[in-house]
Amino acid sequence: MDDRVGHGGPRVPEQRRPGSSGKPAALRFDVLGPVRAWRGEESLATGSPQQRALLAALLLREGRTATAAELIDALWGEEPPSQALAAVRTYASRLRKVLDPGVLVSESGGYAVRGLREGALDLAVAQEWATEAEKARGAGDLGHARKVLNRALGLWDGEALAGVPGPYAEAQRVRLEEWRLGLLESRLDLDLELGCHAEAVSELTALTAAHPLRERFRELLMLALYRSGRQAEALAVYADTRRLLAEELGVDPRPGLRELQRRILQADPDLVEPSAPAAEPPSAPVRPAQLPATVPDFTGRKSFVTELSEVLAGAAGGDEDTGRVMAVSALAGIGGVGKTTLAVHVAHQARSAFPDGQLYVDLQGAGARAAEPETVLGSFLRALGTADSAVPDSLEERAALYRSVLDGRRVLVLLDNARDAAQVRPLLPGTAGCAALVTSRVRMVDLAGAHLVDLDVMSPDEALALFTKIVGEERVAAEREAALDVVAACGFLPLAIRIAASRLAARRTWTVSVLAAKLADERRRLDELQAGDLAVKATFELGYGALEPAQARAFRLLGLADGPDISLTAAAAVLDLPVEETEDLLESLVDTSLLESAAPGRYRFHDLVRLYARACAERDEQPPGERAAAMSRLLDFYLATAAGVYAIERPGDRLVDHLEETEHQGLSFEDRHAAQDWLYAESVCLLACVRQSVGAKTLRRAVDLLCATKDLAESGANAREYEVAALTLRDRARDSGDVRTEGRARTALTNAHLVAGRFKEADDEARQAMELAARASDPLPSCWAPNDRGIIAIYENRHADGERHLQQAIENFRADGNDVGEASALCNLSRIHLAMGHTSSAIELAQQGIDIYDRMGLTLRLANGRYALGIALTQAGRLSEALDQLTEALTLFHDNRQPLWEGVTHFRIAEVHLAAQRATLAASHAEQAIALRGIGGEWRRGTVLTVLGRALSAIGQSDRARACWQEALAIYERLGSSETGEVRELLAPAAAA
């Protein structure tokens, strides 16, 4: 997520810079770190410290000549050696031999560095990038400004002019460090403007420790904490700052910091600045005009209004550059999305730019009898002043006369509800200064020169505003939540919202909640959304009725899946068709606006269109069993592919051998990363399919799909959705008496509870899973449930219970021939031994697990092994080894997209740094653990806050430390955890003080 450049190691010589040509012989120099010279990728010898000081002094003068006296003063100050001048000449002579000819020149008794190519000095590059960032920020491109500032900051390799002696170098070091800190403040300020608050806290915590008197860092830290929902800590930062400034300097915080404290205390909503809405151009009535009246309650659509207005303004401009080409804007979208309303509104806005008239026609393209172009042209010609007798008979002649009449005029033509591009082409003006707005359910990709606009549904805020305008502010304000439910049930579709609001406005005895309740029933929702001659279902019927049989079947069957969208390969499984044929069908549905292209290779329905598609499936799909068959094919596709992903990530793990067989072969992947890409891209749709698959013929495959995708819970990517799916299957299996499926569902649910830190619930589910597994002779829960119970016992300090469970898990894994599972249980048993004080055996057990993982080439599981070994080494006092293991685990978790485990590992690294008395690093890693969250839910947050408080206390931020401990104590008291005593002891000295 973050694109910051690391500062930890030397830059590679080939780092790209502005103006570089990539020539290997080109010279370049570094001063933002050790003073170094490069020729291509070759590092050049720059000599003694004094010789490097001479080179740095010349480089920093940017080509200007430095006299011998100035150089002597720069290198030695007020007490130069007796042979200083000779030494300067010697250094210059040696540098000439290293550098290219003509680079170091003698001039007027002094020296200069000349003839360097652009971008040859890292400082000059940093200055260019800082200037570029400033311009980008001024232009409002905050993302680019942040990116470029990161590049500039990444050029530093430690301290500038590192190891270079002399008063000049020391003064430049101070200047360059101050400039770097200023750039860092600007970059962090951009972080906060771009919403990266949680990520910024870790860096700002370290910076305030390194620069305790720099108030701007404190101010940014307060704001970052406040925007991260940590108000108490934000205020504690102010208290720490005020105390420190009083003790060190005898002054109060500057006014800006005091003002920020006041605004935080008052929870000032303006701490997050709202963006100013773009002003809408005024409209001016002109004649003649055929435009329909704009709706008085037109709401939202500001970006579309602006976009279309700009296109029309370009067509109507009077100068050569803007008026050369006629503009054609084609609005496509689902029925009821508000195409006509938007087009009419924009046309009225633009009337003043088209003083010679506005033409309008409803082309009736969605109906059975679309308007004929020659008929429309006859009407247009008459409106433009052509006598009836002068209107030709043929389409071609009418079109030619129409273009001739418009020549030299500035006319806007609104072609509403077009059938296709062929219907539209004869009606387009052909001269500069004119423009056409076209609305259609079909994307007119074949309309040459058209500016295409795909109109989506309203945003929630726009939808609520429209609903409020029709219903009235008072009724909506009294039931805001119910109003939000109504517009959500309408799918934010303007037509549906207008119908729902009109029904409510006409029924004064109804409350908004009554309407929301009526719309909550999905099977009745489309029937409820009709008022007078307006009906959502009728609008959809027009599009559905025009489909070819294959298109209609695809429309019906794809609407059955609950996911927010569907991939092309999944759709092919639903339709039981080749991928190429499926893509052609889906793209044709996109062209009709009954389906949307969510992204390349992914498609989605509008919510109300999906309901309509399902109604069509119930009414029209024959035989009726085809609906269930289609969903079964989708489940098969997901299970087969997920099993393949699991096998790639965990070669040798026997879980896949115990899954239900599938008819679909599933997708295959070239590598682990491609497999993970698929799993996380499909996660929401996959889990939606699980929740749907509760029938007798699909239940077992559905629970096996959960078992094969346990990473979705452990990674935190979809923990809540995974838990809901597991609950659904557990209850269904229990009600149907399927012991095997219930045991597996309870095992999946155990995993979800563990991730959330609900240890009691997790243990209860695992215990029941073990009992059910014994009855069903099912090896999956028999192995994994005791392993999970051992993990739970670790967190609850029940060491004897944990050891017993894990020994049982190891035996069961071995009996099943599951080496991967055995390694997991060994690493968990290491944690138990560690808690019991058996440090040596804990290290040995973790190493046994790692050896198995190494042998099988398991990267993700290897991370768990190194994590366990790192904890054991920490307790053994072998801190350097522990840090190596945990750092490697962190890298592996990151590469395998396990943010929850990344968070836990940052916490463990913080513990190592704290034990090694590196409090600033400990605080930084603890903050990263909070930002990434971690397995264990609120309980884990309490442990991280406790360690963070210890680190903050060690670096002198006692008020903020106390705020962390107070929050941790509140968490532990709420959970009834044993750690409350430890935190109370930490708070006791602070309270006494």
Buried (B, 14 or more C-beta within 10 A) or exposed (E): EEEBBEEEEEBEBEBEBEEBEEEEEBBBBBBBBBBBBBBBEEEBEBBEBBBBBBBBBBBBBEEEBBEBBBBBBBBBEEEBEEEBBEBBBBBBEBBBEBBEEEBBBBEEEBBBBBBBBEBBBBBBBBBBBBEBBBEBBEEEBBEBBBBBBBBBBBBBBEBBBBEBBBEBBEEBBEEBBEBBBEBBBBBBBBBBBEEBBBBBBBBBBBBBBEBBEBBBBBBBBBBBBBBBEBBBBBBBBBBBBBBBBEEEEEEEBBEEBEEBBEBBEEEEEEBEEEEEEEEEBEBEEBEEBBBBEBBEBBBBBBEBBBBBBEBBBBBBBEEEEBBEEBBBBBBBBBBBBBBBBBBBBBBBBBBBBBBBBBBBBBBBBBBEEBBEBBEBBBBBBEBBEBEEEEBBEEBEEBBBBBBEBBEEBBBBBBBBBBBBBEBBBBBBBEBBBBBBBBBBBBBBEEBEEBBBBBBBBBBEEBBBBBBBBBBEEEBBEEBEEBBBBBBBBBBBBBBBBBBBBBBBBEEEEBBBBBBBEBBEEBEEBBEBBBBEEBBBBEBBBBBBEBBEEBBBBBBBBBBBBBBEBBBBBBBBBBBEBEEEEBBBBBBBBBBBBBBBBBEEBBBBBBBBBBBBBBBBBEEEBEEEEBBEBBBBBBBBBBBBBBBBBBBBBBEBBBBBEBBBEBEBEBBEBEEBEBBBBBBBBBBBBBBBBBBBBBBEEBBBBBBBBBBBBBBBBBBBBBBEBBBBBBBBBBEBBBEBEBBBBBBBBBBBBBBBBBBBBBBEBBBBBBBBBBBBBEEBEBBBBBBBBBBBBBBBBBBBEBBEBBBBBBBBBBBBBBEBEBBBBBBBBBBBBBBBBBBBEBBEBBBBBBBBBBEBBEEBEBBBBBBBBBBBBBBBBBBBEBBEBBBBBBBBBBBBBBBBBBBBBBBBBBBBBBBBBBBBEBBBBBBBBBBBBBBBBBBBBBBBBBBBBBBBBBBBBBBBBBBBBBBBBBBBBBBBBEBEBEBBEBBBEBBEEBEEE
